[in-house]
Amino acid sequence: MIWLGIDTSHTPLAVAVVEDDRVLASYQSSLKITHSIGAMPAIEALLKKADIKPGEIDAIAVAIGPGSYTGVRIGVTIGKTLAWTLKKPIFSVSSLQVLASNAPYFPGIVCAIMDARRGNVFAGIYTNGEVVKEAHMPLVELLKTVDEMGQPVLFVGMDVSIHWEQIKEVLGDRVERASAAFSLPNAAVLVELAKKLQPTEVHTTVPEYLRITEAEANWMKEQKKNDNK
């Protein structure tokens, strides 16, 4: 079975072609190249290197967020378009869990984060590969939650460096950070996670932002004002 994995949920771009238990070709980049420009050429180049025609793809795995609104939409749209055109199943995977799965054997808590600005993060907390919590939250709340769990903690993700001093200050010697090589999403890992899931309907496959958009928030404020008049 041939899988195509796509992750455009944040600055990094990750694509992989996997046949059964063999990674045929994989691509990772943390360069700030717009995914609308770089994603499809990367997929096409990877399929060419693997000598795989689009019609030979059996399933598509896509990271559905959280992350950048635009980035997540691009990956989900590409995945849905390919799934619909090729009449192949599509599998939706948490972008945070993709990051956390770079450290499957850590004996404690694995915490994957993406910066969400203004002191907030998208965070996934996992133990033994199982989801404890995935949410958009203030970093201070995340650190309080993890600290109260009283276990060693490994932080994963390229945005850990933004908050490392604060993380270290709260968790002290109980915290470690993954190396750069394990802080980027890996689309082959994405595929492995997808293999454990059921496919989603193409038309109902949507981004999972874990928070409402700014436009939605502004609309809700306006509605609340109108209701109070």
Secondary structure by P-SEA (a helix, b strand, c coil): cbbbbbbccccbbbbbccccccccbbbbbcccccccccaaaaaaaaaaaaccccccccbbbbbcccccaaaaaaaaaaaaaaaaaabbbbbbbbaaaaaaacccccccbbbbbbbcccccccccccccccccccccccaaaaaaaaaaaccbbbbbcccccccaaaaaaaccccbbbbccccccccaaaaaaaaaacccccccccccccccccaaaaaaaaaaaaaaac
